[in-house]
Amino acid sequence: MGLMANLDDLDITFIGHPFAPIGMGEQMRSHVSACSALRLHHRVFDIFRYAQRRDAAHFAVVEDRERRNVAGGIRIFHVNGDEVEAVIAAFEGMGGDFAAGHNVIVPAWELPSYPREWARQLARFDEVWALSGFIRDGLAAAGLDATPIGQSVETDPLAFLPRRYFGIRESSFVLLHFLDLSSYAARKNPQAVLDLARRLWAEQPFRDLQLVLKVKNGEQGAEEWAAGFKGDSRVTVIDTPLDSLGVRSLVNACDCFVSLHRSEGFGRGLGEAMALGKLAMGTAWSGNLDFMTERNSLLVRHRLVGLTRDEYPHWQGQSWAEADVAHAADLLRPFLDDPTRGRALALQGQRDVLRTHGHRAVGLRILTRLQQIAATSVKFGAAADPAKSTPARRGRGRAAVTAAVA
């Protein structure tokens, strides 16, 4: 009871990009939804104030007149290491006092080791939260301790758009893959998904199997990239931006979400598909293993290979996975022949992922950690007792972390 009372007296503010259609925005919104599910009072601060606010009704947004409310309390920053300097400068330029509160940062990263130059920036915070075990291990490789929190993949109940809205045939077994041409598309490995579909089409040319590719534009336009599929009724390319309803509806329209990724920090697309009761196929490596198992999804064998120059930022000394496309086909084939079997596996996946990564599950992990902070942080009047120090400070405070990553 004492812990809860202390927590009720604190200001809790999420800071970052709450309305941005990017991964950092998605992870921040997932934490906001998790806290809302537990009726945990909090505020949301849009640090750069540039994104659209279509979803503002879902958040208690901190406006200009309320900036004094982020001067203290617990501030949870959903930004990455390369943003820290600009974000802190913007925060203090708006009247915030970075040193006054307990500052938490929730970074994202997709390779086995977090960049050390970014880790130095993370060391300016009181503690770090990890979205997955894979990210936690990557932070540890860069000398940082992190508290595992995860993120919620639960979606709010919606009246989904139908298949015909996207030009998807009602009769088809639909494979869905997301790729991003604006950010190192090789990590998502769309070629492996194309190879998988072509292998299955070659085996049974008359099978009603449709591949849907949701493409985010980049320097190479999606229209140009998709030109090779024109005239092929088996492939549908969607290159128009979709809002949250559109994305969830598209996932809901598929039979199997496929990610033969080389590496994922978390694997949100896979998690959301499972939460919607869809069959999920993913490479058996990296962040998605927090919620995907052989009993609730299709995990594809792989081999690890070293990255080469310019394949991804901070590639030196890093490895990622090459999925075994033949194994992927072997895994999927029985479910194409018996869709009922696929629905049973998908329902198991839905139960499992909501149990560990639903709003309530993640909200409880956040609540537990906030209670510990309220009870132990010297910034909130707790005794400066080493036995009560937070995980970020057990032998690895700001100065210690900075030394470790220097």
Summary of the structure (lengths in Angstrom):
residues: 406
radius of gyration: 21.9
end to end distance: 41.5
largest distance: 71.3
contacts: 1348
relative contact order: 0.14
helix: 44%
strand: 16%
